Amino acid sequence: MGKIFTPSANNFGKTDAVVIGGGIVGTATAFWLSGAGLGVVVVEMRDGLSTLTTPASAECFRAQFAEPAMAALAIPSLEIFEHFDEVIGIPDYSISIKQQGYLFLTDKPETVGDLKQNLEQQHALGVTDSEFLEHDEILARFPFISDSVLAATFRQRDGWLSCHEATQGFAKGCEARFFINTKTTGIQMDEKGVCGVETDRGILQSRIVVNAAGPFAAEIGRMVNLNLPLESVRRQKAYLKTSVAIPQDAPFTVDVNNNSYWRPEPGGVIIGWVDSEEPVSQPTEKVHTDWEFPAITLDKVKRMTPFFEEVEKTVRQPDMHTSAGYYVYTPDDQPLIGPVPEVPGFYVNCGYWAGVMLSPQAGKRIGELVTGKLDPKDNPLRPTRFKEGLGKKGKTLMSH
């Protein structure tokens, strides 16, 4: 079982691999590296695992991706979540998985074709259980949706889970050590490549360093003179406690025309909005929220889900809790995974706007690359793809 603690001076020294970042991506990476037989240390600057961007997410997962490289991560990641206790070797371990589906809605004729095209691509990539629904069937299955709806895509096996329990499960299911309250301050290099990680508590000697630092990954990259193509954008969500009857069996519901979403949560509902006008910003540990965000988002989600009009009328300020984290974008909106040739021993697992849902297989891929089971040339998300002219944006819904 992994050990999570604040290290003292005698805990430092040599280790096979160092993972920088203790969110769900870094912890999943440590799980697979440890399972491959490597001694692993995760360095996390905060006072616990999964306490910055991971818990600020909507904690959702889906296989409805149109890009081959993203689907190749999402499909097996979902299967890992479905059998999580078996994967981590802890019987009956729960991540509170809710497979109530993912519903993408539109009431705009010009968007119907996009949904159909997206679904066709999903089917071509092996996600054959996603469905295209039209007006009457949508209202028959989801009677709380507005009568103005024209079309939707839906997949029942998609849903959400507890990010905290998933992160802790990856940690408990491996032999890695997790150094919390420990900030990375530098990376040592010699003629062979990386050779150590400097922290504010001590130095770890290692020839393998994985940058899984989430919104701070660009800063870590600069420690080895890399300018990683990463942009951090703040994203907010709000939990509303309400007496209005929210259908607790509802799916994760998305209005693709304004990028708003909602899902049920015990005692109320989670709402959010992916603001395309939010600027790129310098990441911070204390991510500010906008006091008006719940009101703006309520106005957006009620467009396709009319019961939010009653929520809007009755909810009070003390019943609203807004939190914020970061989406991290690359030029093609897909993560950077794999070794960086110019810095031998330095790997990246970063650049996520969908880190929770892709983390299990992404961590496994790093393990396969480190151990040589996967050739970097066979990894479509390799960080060299932009220099190779292979970076291309897809048409996945709700990334921006």
N, C-alpha and C positions, 0 to 999 in steps of 0.2 A: 504494500500500500504506500502511495506517495506521502511524503512528509511536507507539510506546509508550515513554515516557521520563519522568524526573523533571525538571520544567521549571525553568528559571532565570528571573530577572526579565524578561529581554528576550523571553521566549516569551508574555508576557501582552499584552493589548490588545483590539482589537475582533475579534469573530467572529460569524457568523450565528446560531449556536445553541450552547448549553451543555447537556450531559447530565450530571446529577449521579448517579454510581453506575456502576461498571465491572463489574458482574456480567453474566450473559448477557442479561438484559433491557435494561440500559443499552447494552451493546455492540451488540445487534441494532438498537436504536433509532438509534444513531449510524450504523450501516451504511446504513439506509434514508434517513436525512436526508442523509447524504453523497451517496448515489446520486441524490437529488433535486437535487443541485447546491449544497447549502449547505455553507459552511465550518463544521465541527463540532469542538468540544473536549469530551472526556469527562473529568470530574474524579473521580478515585478516591483515597480516603484511604489505601488499603493499598498494599503494595509490588508488586502485580501485579493483573491482571484476573482476575475469577472466583476469588477466594480466600476468600470468607466463606461465604455461604449456598449459592451455586450448587454448589460441589463437595461440600457436605454432603448434597445431595439423593441420591436413588436413581438419578438420571440417566436417568429413564425418560420415555416419551412414549406417548400413547394418544389415540385418537379416540372412545373410549367415554364420551361425555358425554351427559347427559340435558337440559341447559339449552341453548336455542338460541344464546345469546350465547357460551357456552363452546365449543360445537361449531364455531361460526363462526370461532373462533381456532384450535382444535385441528386441524381437518381440513386447512386450507392450511399450517399449521405443519409437520405431518407430511410433506406433499408437498415442502416446502422442505428438510426434513432428508433426504428420499429423493434429492433432486437437488442436494445441498448444493454440490458442486464447481462445477456449472453456475451456480447462483445467485450464488456469490461470485466467479466468474470465474477460478478456479484449478483447472486440469484435474487430476483424480485426487486432489484433496485429500480426505483421509479423516477422518471423525468416528467411525470404528469402530462404525457402526450395526449393531445386532443386532435383527432383526425376528423374534423368537421368540415373539411374542404376549403377550397379557395375559389371565390366567385368573382370573376372580372366582368363588370357590367358596362353597357353603353346604351344611350338613348339617342345617339347621333347616327344617322344613316351613313355618313362618310367613314365611320369607325368600324362598322360591321365587317367590312372586307378585311380590315386589319386583324380583327379577332379570328376570322376564318383562316387567314393566312398563317397567323401565329399557331393556331391549332394544328394545321396541316404539317407545319414544321415540327411541332412537338411529336406528332405521330411518327414522322420520319425518323426522329431521334430515339424512338422506343417508348415514349410516354403515350401509350395507346389507349389508356383509360381516361384521358381528358375528353370532355364532351362539349359540343357546341349546342347551346340552347337558344330557343327563340321565345318571343313574348309569352305565349300561353303557358308553355312548360315552365318558364321561369316563375310565373305567378302561382302556378299550381304547386311547385316545390318550395317556393320562398314567398309566401303571401304578403310579407312585410315590405316587399320591394315596390317601388312606384309603378303605376300603370303605364308610365311613359317609356318603360324599358323596351328596347328592341331586341337585344341579343346579349349573350354572355358565353364565357367559357367557364367550365367547372371541372374540378377533379377532387373526388371524395377523399383520397388518401393524403392530401395536403392538410396543413393545419398549424398548430403551435405547441409549445412545450415550455418547460421551466429551464431557462438558460442557466440559472444558478445550479440546479441539480445536475444538468448535463455537464457543466464545467467541473463541478466537484466530483462527478462520477468518473470523468477522464482522469482526474488527479488520483482518486482513490484506487482506480484500477491499474495503476502502473507503479513502478519503483523509482520514479523521478523524485528529485528534491525541488521544492518550490520556495525560493528565497523571496519573502515579501518585505515591504518597507526597504527595498534595496534598489537604488537608482543606477542605471548604467551611465557612466560618465565618459567612457572611451572604449575603443577596440584596438588592441595591439596587433601589429603586423610585423612580419620579417620577410626574408627573401622567399619563403615558401608560401606565404599567404597569411591568413589570420592565425593568431597564436594565443590570444587571450582577450578577456573582457574585464575592463576596469569598472568598478562600482564604488559607491560612496562608503562601502563597508569592507572592501577587499578586492582581490584580483583572482579571477578564475582562468587557469591555463587550459586552452582547448584549441583544436584544429578545426572544429566545426562550430559555426555560429549561425543561428537562424534568427532572422529579423521578423518577428511577428508582433511588432509594436503598435499595430492598429494605426490610429491617427498620428502617432509619433514615429512611424516607420521612416519617413523622409529624414527626420533628425538623426536617427540611427544610421541611415545610409550615408549621411555626410561624415560620419565618424570614420568611414573607410573611403572617403573622397568620391562617393557616388552621388549623382544627382538623379534620384529615382523619380520617375514621372508620376507623381502622386499629388492629388489635390483633396484636401479635407473640407467637407461641407457640413455645417450643422444641420441636424435633423431633430425635430421635436415630436413628442406624442403626449397625449393627456389621458389620464384615468378620471372618469366621472362617476361618482357615487350617485345613484339615482333611484327614486321610487318607481319610475316608469318601468313597465315590464319589458325587459330586453329578452328576446328569444335566446335562451341559453344553448340551444342546439344549432344556432346560426353559424354559417361559415365565416371565414375571414373574407370580408366583402370590400371590393375595390371599385370605385367609380373611375374608369380609365380616362374619362374626359376632363377630370380636374385633379387626378392623382390623390384623392382622399380615400381613407379606408376606416373600417371599424371592425371590432370583434367583441364578443361577449367576454366578460371577466366577472368573477364572483362579486356580487354586490353592485355591479354597474357595467361599465363598458369602456373599452379603450378606443380612442379615436386618434387619427393622425392625418397628415397631409405632407406629401413630398413637394415642397415649394421649388419650382424650377428657377425662381428668381433669387433664391438664397445664394449669397456670394461665397466664393472660396475664402476660407479664413484660417488663421494660425490656430492650431489646436491648443486647448488648455485643459487642465484637469477639472476645473470648475466651469462647466458649460452653462452659460446663462440661458434663461428661457424668456419668452415674451409673454407679458401678462394677458395680451389679447389673443394669444394662440388658440385657446379652447373655443372662444366665440367665433373666430374666423373658421375654424375647422368644423364646428357645429353647422355653420351656414353651408358648408360644402357637402357634408355627409347627408344632410336632410334632403338634398336635391333628389337622390335616388332611394332614400329610405325615410319615408314621411314621419315615422314615429319619433324621429329626432326633433320634430317641431315641438312636441310635448316635453322632451328632455330640455330643450332650449328655454322653454317657458318656466320650468320648475327648478332647474339646477341652481345651486347657490355657490358663491365663490369658495367657501370652505370645503365644498365637496369636489373641487377640481384640483388635480395634482398634475402639473406639467413637468416632464423631464426631457433631457436632451443629450444627445451623443453626436457621433459623426458618421457619415458615409465617407468612404475614401475612394476616389475615382482615379482610374488610369485613362489614357487616351482612347481605349476601346471599351471601357467600362467593365473590364474583366481583370481578375486579380493577377498579381505577379507571384509565380510559384517556381522555385528552383534555384540552382546555383548561378552565381554571377561570375562569368569566366575571368573578368579582370581582377577579381579578388578571390583567389583559391580558398575554399573552405567557407565562404560566406554565402548563405542561402537567404532567399526572401520568401515569405508567406504573408503577403500583405496586399493592400489595394482593394479592400472589400466594401461594397455597399450591401452585400448579402452574406456577411461573414458567418452568422449563426447557422444558416441553412446549408452552407457549403463546407463548414469546418471539419466534419469527420473525415471526408474523403480527401480534402486538401491536406490535412495533417498526415494521412496515410501516404499521399503522394510524396511528400517531403521524405518520409521514411524510406520509400522505394528509391528515390533519387540518391539519398545519402548512402544507402547500402549497395547501390549499383544494380538493383533489380529493374530499374527503369532508366533507359538512355535519355539524357536531356533532350536529344533531338526528337524523341517521341512524345515530348510533353508540349502540347500546344500553348500552354500558358507560361512558357519559359520567358524570363525577363528580357531576353535578346530579341524577341519577336518584332519589336518596333524597328530595330536596326536592320532586321531582315526584310522589312516591308510587309510583314504579315499581320499587323494589327488592324483589325476591322471591326467597327461597331455593328452589333446585331440589332434586333427589334424586340428585345425582352421588355415586357410591360413594367411600368412603375419603377424603373431604375433611377430616373431623374424627376 
